[in-house]
Amino acid sequence: MDMRVTAKKAAWHFVGYLPKGMGYNHKKYVLRMSNSNGILKGHGPYGQDNSFVRRGKKLILFYQHGGMITFNRAK
């Protein structure tokens, strides 16, 4: 997954091989910030409930059903 995060939005899309029939595609999607708490609205990678949390230099994307993705290069 390739994701670009700015102060007000996060743009993402899947890259590389994707299994057929799983509903994944290579389209680019945008998640927009709805308030200052890090809650995002839009089409997320693994569901519609998404939020960001910053812990030190790491940016963590929490998504629906308890999953998370850690990004190591948060500024």
Contacts in CASP RR format, 6 or more apart in sequence:
PFRMAT RR
TARGET T0000
AUTHOR 0000-0000-0000
METHOD contacts of the structure
MODEL  1
MDMRVTAKKAAWHFVGYLPKGMGYNHKKYVLRMSNSNGILKGHGPYGQDN
SFVRRGKKLILFYQHGGMITFNRAK
1 12 0 8 1.000
1 13 0 8 1.000
1 14 0 8 1.000
1 15 0 8 1.000
1 45 0 8 1.000
1 69 0 8 1.000
2 12 0 8 1.000
2 13 0 8 1.000
2 14 0 8 1.000
2 15 0 8 1.000
3 10 0 8 1.000
3 11 0 8 1.000
3 12 0 8 1.000
3 61 0 8 1.000
3 71 0 8 1.000
4 10 0 8 1.000
4 11 0 8 1.000
4 12 0 8 1.000
5 52 0 8 1.000
5 59 0 8 1.000
5 71 0 8 1.000
5 74 0 8 1.000
7 33 0 8 1.000
8 32 0 8 1.000
8 33 0 8 1.000
9 30 0 8 1.000
9 31 0 8 1.000
9 32 0 8 1.000
9 33 0 8 1.000
10 30 0 8 1.000
10 31 0 8 1.000
10 40 0 8 1.000
10 52 0 8 1.000
10 61 0 8 1.000
11 28 0 8 1.000
11 29 0 8 1.000
11 30 0 8 1.000
11 31 0 8 1.000
12 28 0 8 1.000
12 29 0 8 1.000
12 31 0 8 1.000
12 44 0 8 1.000
12 45 0 8 1.000
13 26 0 8 1.000
13 27 0 8 1.000
13 28 0 8 1.000
13 29 0 8 1.000
14 24 0 8 1.000
14 25 0 8 1.000
14 26 0 8 1.000
14 45 0 8 1.000
15 26 0 8 1.000
16 26 0 8 1.000
18 24 0 8 1.000
18 25 0 8 1.000
18 26 0 8 1.000
29 42 0 8 1.000
29 43 0 8 1.000
29 44 0 8 1.000
29 45 0 8 1.000
30 42 0 8 1.000
31 40 0 8 1.000
31 41 0 8 1.000
31 42 0 8 1.000
31 43 0 8 1.000
31 44 0 8 1.000
31 50 0 8 1.000
32 40 0 8 1.000
32 41 0 8 1.000
32 42 0 8 1.000
33 39 0 8 1.000
33 40 0 8 1.000
34 40 0 8 1.000
34 41 0 8 1.000
37 51 0 8 1.000
38 51 0 8 1.000
38 52 0 8 1.000
38 53 0 8 1.000
39 50 0 8 1.000
39 51 0 8 1.000
40 50 0 8 1.000
40 51 0 8 1.000
40 52 0 8 1.000
42 48 0 8 1.000
42 50 0 8 1.000
44 50 0 8 1.000
44 63 0 8 1.000
45 63 0 8 1.000
45 69 0 8 1.000
46 63 0 8 1.000
46 64 0 8 1.000
46 65 0 8 1.000
46 67 0 8 1.000
47 63 0 8 1.000
47 64 0 8 1.000
47 65 0 8 1.000
48 64 0 8 1.000
49 63 0 8 1.000
49 64 0 8 1.000
50 61 0 8 1.000
50 62 0 8 1.000
50 63 0 8 1.000
50 64 0 8 1.000
51 61 0 8 1.000
51 62 0 8 1.000
52 59 0 8 1.000
52 60 0 8 1.000
52 61 0 8 1.000
52 62 0 8 1.000
53 59 0 8 1.000
53 60 0 8 1.000
53 62 0 8 1.000
54 60 0 8 1.000
54 74 0 8 1.000
56 74 0 8 1.000
57 72 0 8 1.000
57 73 0 8 1.000
57 74 0 8 1.000
57 75 0 8 1.000
58 70 0 8 1.000
58 71 0 8 1.000
58 72 0 8 1.000
58 74 0 8 1.000
59 70 0 8 1.000
59 71 0 8 1.000
59 74 0 8 1.000
60 68 0 8 1.000
60 69 0 8 1.000
60 70 0 8 1.000
60 71 0 8 1.000
61 68 0 8 1.000
61 69 0 8 1.000
61 70 0 8 1.000
61 71 0 8 1.000
62 68 0 8 1.000
63 69 0 8 1.000
END
